[in-house]
């Protein structure tokens, strides 16, 4: 386990719902290819923080990496809702294109 992961986990022991810690830990797991762990922490992050859309991209990619295309599509759809809410039209279009690409794989 990397020292960054250890440090983030230790910080989360003190404040388990710290959005920055949850997101940071999820990203570290993702970078290490530990997609199931990344999914756990991204979902927890999204349960405590109103993300503007970027976390949904990472979560969807983690689902793709474990082969769960349907869950990736659902995640991108939720990301579109958030991106619209925060007026990120480029992200909306990016997610829409990804959904179309993924649907062609089903």
NUGUVO-772867 format. One record per atom (N, C-alpha, C): y, z, x; residue in one letter. Coordinates in pm, whole numbers, padded with zeros to 5 digits, always signed. Atoms other than C-alpha are relative to their C-alpha. Example, Ala and Ser with C-alpha at 12.3 -4.5 7.8 and 13.67 -1.06 7.14 Angstrom:
REM NUGUVO-772867
-00119+00000+00089a-00450+00780+01230a+00120+00000+00090a-00119-00006-00082s-00106+00714+01367s+00109+00073-00077s
***
This chain:
REM NUGUVO-772867
-00119+00000+00085x+00000+00000+00000x+00124+00000+00089x-00121+00011-00082x+00341-00093+00136x+00086+00125-00013x-00089-00117+00003x+00598+00170+00219x+00101-00009-00113x-00095+00017+00112x+00834+00022-00041x-00066+00043-00131x+00071-00039+00122x+00573+00065-00313x-00015+00151-00004x+00014-00146-00006x+00505+00421-00198x+00131+00070-00032x-00131-00061+00024x+00877+00503-00198x+00041-00013-00146x-00036+00021+00140x+00932+00354-00543x-00086+00086-00093x+00087-00084+00083x+00630+00536-00687x+00042+00147+00009x-00046-00138-00018x+00756+00862-00541x+00128+00025-00080x-00125-00012+00075x+01101+00803-00692x-00028+00005-00151x+00032+00002+00143x+00944+00729-01030x-00068+00129-00046x+00056-00129+00036x+00760+01061-01019x+00110+00093-00050x-00113-00084+00037x+01101+01228-01046x+00069-00051-00126x-00067+00061+00115x+01242+00984-01305x-00085-00119-00047x+00096+00104+00037x+00955+00788-01469x+00056-00117-00080x-00058+00108+00080x+01184+00581-01691x+00122-00063+00065x-00112+00060-00071x+01431+00474-01425x-00018-00152+00003x+00019+00146+00009x+01481+00103-01502x-00002-00070+00136x-00005+00064-00131x+01573+00010-01146x-00129+00024+00079x+00125-00032-00069x+01268+00187-01006x-00118-00075-00059x+00110+00072+00066x+01034+00033-01263x+00003-00148+00035x-00013+00142-00030x+01168-00317-01205x-00030-00028+00148x+00024+00017-00143x+01168-00277-00828x-00148+00010+00034x+00142-00016-00025x+00810-00153-00828x-00079-00120-00052x+00067+00118+00055x+00699-00437-01053x+00015-00121+00091x-00023+00113-00090x+00858-00691-00819x-00080+00013+00129x+00078-00021-00122x+00690-00536-00516x-00148-00032-00026x+00139+00031+00034x+00351-00552-00688x-00018-00151-00016x+00008+00145+00019x+00420-00912-00788x-00004-00072+00136x-00005+00065-00133x+00510-01008-00430x-00133+00015+00075x+00129-00024-00067x+00179-00857-00311x-00117-00066-00072x+00107+00064+00075x-00016-01056-00570x-00078+00096-00088x+00064-00101+00085x-00104-00742-00765x+00057-00016-00142x-00062+00041+00125x-00026-00908-01096x-00025+00097-00115x+00026-00096+00108x-00198-00658-01326x+00092+00121+00012x-00092-00112-00022x+00006-00376-01171x+00143-00040-00033x-00135+00049+00032x+00321-00586-01197x+00020-00005-00150x-00010+00008+00146x+00251-00644-01566x+00022+00139-00060x-00015-00136+00052x+00213-00271-01631x+00144+00048+00016x-00134-00053-00026x+00547-00187-01472x+00110-00086-00063x-00098+00084+00070x+00733-00487-01615x+00004+00035-00149x+00002-00038+00141x+00619-00393-01965x+00068+00135-00022x-00066-00130+00013x+00728-00034-01910x+00152-00016+00018x-00142+00028-00022x+01062-00156-01771x+00064-00058-00126x-00055+00065+00120x+01116-00377-02076x+00001+00093-00121x+00000-00097+00111x+01034-00084-02305x+00117+00098+00009x-00111-00096-00016x+01320+00123-02159x+00134-00066+00030x-00123+00067-00039x+01577-00143-02064x+00014-00132-00073x-00029+00124+00073x+01739-00429-02255x+00034-00110+00100x-00016+00101-00105x+01686-00697-01991x+00060-00128-00058x-00067+00123+00044x+01889-01018-02010x-00091-00123+00004x+00094+00112+00001x+01588-01240-01948x-00082-00017+00126x+00068+00026-00128x+01491-01248-01580x-00135+00070+00011x+00127-00074-00008x+01219-00983-01613x-00108-00071-00081x+00097+00074+00081x+01055-01195-01881x-00059-00116+00079x+00049+00108-00086x+01027-01481-01631x-00110+00053+00091x+00098-00057-00093x+00847-01259-01381x-00126+00044-00075x+00116-00042+00080x+00623-01111-01651x-00084-00120-00042x+00073+00121+00040x+00531-01457-01779x-00075-00059+00118x+00067+00053-00119x+00452-01572-01426x-00120+00085+00040x+00113-00088-00029x+00231-01268-01374x-00116-00031-00094x+00106+00037+00095x+00040-01357-01691x-00064-00133+00039x+00054+00129-00044x+00003-01715-01566x-00096+00021+00117x+00082-00024-00119x-00134-01585-01236x-00133+00067-00031x+00130-00057+00036x-00407-01389-01415x-00072-00086-00103x+00065+00095+00088x-00484-01685-01641x+00022+00023-00149x-00027-00027+00142x-00339-01551-01968x+00119-00084-00046x-00105+00096+00035x-00143-01858-02075x+00066+00035-00133x-00055-00033+00131x-00101-01749-02437x+00099+00116+00008x-00092-00113-00016x+00056-01418-02334x+00125-00043+00077x-00116+00053-00074x+00281-01605-02090x+00095-00071-00096x-00084+00070+00098x+00406-01825-02375x+00074+00100-00087x-00065-00102+00082x+00474-01522-02594x+00111+00071+00077x-00100-00067-00083x+00661-01359-02307x+00123-00088+00018x-00114+00092-00012x+00877-01666-02251x+00077-00006-00132x-00069+00002+00130x+00952-01670-02625x+00089+00123-00017x-00084-00121+00005x+01075-01309-02607x+00117-00013+00097x-00106+00022-00098x+01273-01405-02297x+00109-00091-00054x-00099+00089+00062x+01443-01684-02491x+00090+00080-00093x-00081-00084+00090x+01555-01432-02753x+00103+00081+00079x-00091-00080-00083x+01705-01211-02482x+00106-00086+00067x-00095+00089-00067x+01864-01501-02297x+00107-00049-00098x-00097+00039+00103x+02027-01615-02621x+00096+00116-00029x-00080-00120+00030x+02147-01262-02694x+00110+00019+00105x-00096-00020-00109x+02319-01251-02354x+00067-00130+00045x-00068+00127-00024x+02440-01612-02366x-00034-00062+00136x+00049+00067-00122x+02227-01760-02086x-00071-00129-00039x+00062+00124+00049x+02171-02117-02211x-00090-00069+00103x+00084+00063-00103x+02029-02237-01879x-00137+00066+00004x+00127-00072+00002x+01762-01968-01891x-00079-00036-00125x+00067+00040+00124x+01684-02057-02253x-00071-00133+00021x+00058+00133-00023x+01625-02418-02151x-00116+00006+00099x+00107-00016-00099x+01419-02319-01846x-00127+00054-00067x+00114-00061+00066x+01194-02099-02060x-00063-00095-00100x+00050+00098+00097x+01164-02367-02328x-00087-00104+00070x+00077+00099-00076x+01047-02618-02067x-00132+00058+00049x+00123-00065-00046x+00795-02371-01929x-00100+00014-00114x+00088-00013+00115x+00656-02309-02277x-00067-00134-00030x+00057+00133+00024x+00608-02684-02328x-00105-00035+00105x+00095+00028-00108x+00438-02716-01990x-00129+00081-00021x+00118-00086+00019x+00207-02423-02065x-00083-00043-00121x+00073+00044+00118x+00119-02551-02411x-00086-00122+00030x+00078+00118-00036x+00000-02873-02251x-00129+00039+00077x+00119-00046-00074x-00251-02665-02050x-00106+00059-00093x+00096-00063+00094x-00412-02511-02359x-00094-00100-00061x
***
